[in-house]
């Protein structure tokens, strides 16, 4: 999951009560479909800071509530308001995520690109601006190894979606 740290950082997530916050404001249908249909409680999250001098994966989180309608789409005072959305037709979805741990060594795009097992990672593809993207089990394992942590979620099973 990508976020601009000036908007919502990994430290911001850690500062939330119980380290939990909803992941709202996603306004891309492909990412929405992941939030609504694919992501499940217990799934691992690689938290990526974007739109900074050195974009990097900075921490690990977990999904603690699977997809449900994004209430910010219904609020005209919200930056994420969508007049097409309604209670009967929510259009946009969100999940709740929980802070797990920071990477002792944040992984920059250059470090990710340099590793052959990460060459196909969505976040490295030119023009890919999705804020929510799937990560393979091999990519998950490689990122955690490079970042200097053991898998805190034991998310090495085939039935786990990694984001």
C-alpha positions in Angstrom: 0.0 0.0 0.0 1.4 3.4 -1.0 0.9 6.6 0.8 2.5 10.0 0.7 3.9 10.6 4.2 2.8 14.2 4.2 -0.8 12.8 3.8 -0.6 9.7 6.0 2.7 8.1 7.0 3.7 4.8 8.6 4.4 6.6 11.8 0.9 8.1 11.6 -0.5 4.6 11.5 1.6 3.6 14.5 0.2 6.6 16.4 -3.4 5.6 15.9 -5.2 3.8 18.7 -4.0 0.2 18.7 -2.1 1.1 15.5 -5.3 0.7 13.5 -6.7 2.9 10.8 -9.0 2.6 7.8 -7.3 2.8 4.4 -9.7 5.2 2.7 -9.8 7.4 -0.3 -8.8 4.9 -2.9 -10.4 6.1 -6.2 -9.2 3.7 -8.8 -11.4 0.8 -9.8 -8.6 -1.8 -10.0 -7.4 -0.9 -6.5 -11.0 -0.8 -5.3 -11.6 -4.3 -6.6 -8.6 -5.5 -4.6 -9.9 -3.9 -1.5 -13.4 -5.2 -2.0 -12.8 -8.7 -3.4 -9.3 -9.9 -2.6 -7.9 -8.6 0.6 -8.7 -10.6 3.8 -8.2 -10.2 7.5 -4.6 -11.3 8.4 -3.2 -10.4 5.0 0.2 -8.7 5.1 0.9 -5.2 4.0 4.1 -3.6 2.8 3.8 0.1 3.6 5.4 2.2 0.9 6.1 6.0 1.2 5.6 7.6 -2.2 6.1 11.1 -3.6 9.2 11.7 -1.5 12.9 12.2 -2.4 13.6 8.5 -1.9 10.4 6.5 -2.2 10.7 3.3 -0.1 9.0 0.4 1.7 9.2 1.5 5.3 7.2 -0.9 7.3 4.9 -3.9 7.7 1.2 -3.8 8.6 -1.6 -6.3 8.6 -5.3 -6.2 7.5 -7.6 -6.4 10.5 -10.9 -5.7 8.7 -11.7 -6.7 5.1 -13.3 -4.6 2.5 -16.3 -2.4 3.5 -17.9 0.7 1.9 -15.7 3.8 2.2 -17.8 6.3 4.1 -15.6 9.2 3.0 -17.2 9.0 -0.4 -20.5 9.9 1.1 -19.2 13.0 3.0 -19.4 16.2 1.0 -16.8 17.8 3.4 -14.3 15.0 2.7 -11.5 15.3 0.1 -12.6 11.9 -1.1 -16.3 12.7 -1.6 -17.9 11.2 -4.7 -21.4 12.4 -5.6 -22.1 9.2 -7.5 -21.7 7.1 -4.3 -24.7 6.3 -2.0 -25.6 3.9 0.8 -27.2 1.7 -1.8 -24.3 2.0 -4.3 -21.2 2.6 -2.3 -18.8 2.4 -5.3 -15.6 2.7 -3.2 -14.3 0.4 -0.5 -11.7 0.4 2.2 -10.0 -2.0 4.7 -8.6 -1.4 8.2 -4.9 -2.0 8.6 -2.7 -2.3 11.8 0.8 -1.2 12.3 3.1 -4.2 12.9 6.7 -3.0 12.7 9.0 -0.6 10.8 11.8 -2.0 8.6 15.1 -1.4 10.2 16.4 -0.7 6.7 13.7 1.0 4.5 14.0 -0.3 1.0 14.3 2.3 -1.8 13.1 1.8 -5.4 16.8 1.5 -6.4 17.4 -1.3 -3.9 14.2 -3.1 -5.0 15.1 -2.7 -8.7 18.6 -4.1 -8.1 17.2 -7.4 -6.8 16.4 -10.0 -9.5 13.5 -11.6 -7.5 11.8 -8.2 -7.4 12.0 -7.2 -11.0 8.3 -7.9 -11.7 7.0 -6.1 -8.6 4.1 -3.8 -9.4 5.5 -0.8 -7.6 8.5 -0.8 -9.9 6.5 -0.8 -13.2 6.7 2.4 -15.1 3.5 4.3 -14.9 2.0 2.2 -12.2 0.3 4.6 -9.8 -2.0 2.2 -7.9 -2.0 2.8 -4.2 -2.9 -0.8 -3.5 -1.1 -3.6 -5.4 -0.7 -7.3 -4.9 2.7 -8.7 -3.9 3.7 -12.3 -4.5 4.9 -14.6 -1.6 8.4 -14.6 -3.1 8.4 -10.7 -3.3 7.1 -10.5 0.3 9.8 -12.9 1.6 12.5 -11.1 -0.4 11.5 -7.6 0.8 11.5 -8.7 4.4 14.9 -10.4 4.1 16.4 -7.3 2.4 14.7 -5.1 5.0 16.3 -7.0 7.9 13.2 -8.6 9.5 11.8 -12.1 9.9 8.3 -12.5 8.7 6.2 -11.2 11.6 3.0 -12.6 10.2 4.2 -16.0 9.0 2.6 -15.0 5.7 4.3 -17.6 3.6 1.3 -19.7 2.8 -0.3 -19.8 -0.6 -3.7 -18.7 0.7 -2.4 -15.3 2.0 -2.8 -12.2 -0.1 0.1 -9.9 0.3 -0.3 -6.2 -0.5 
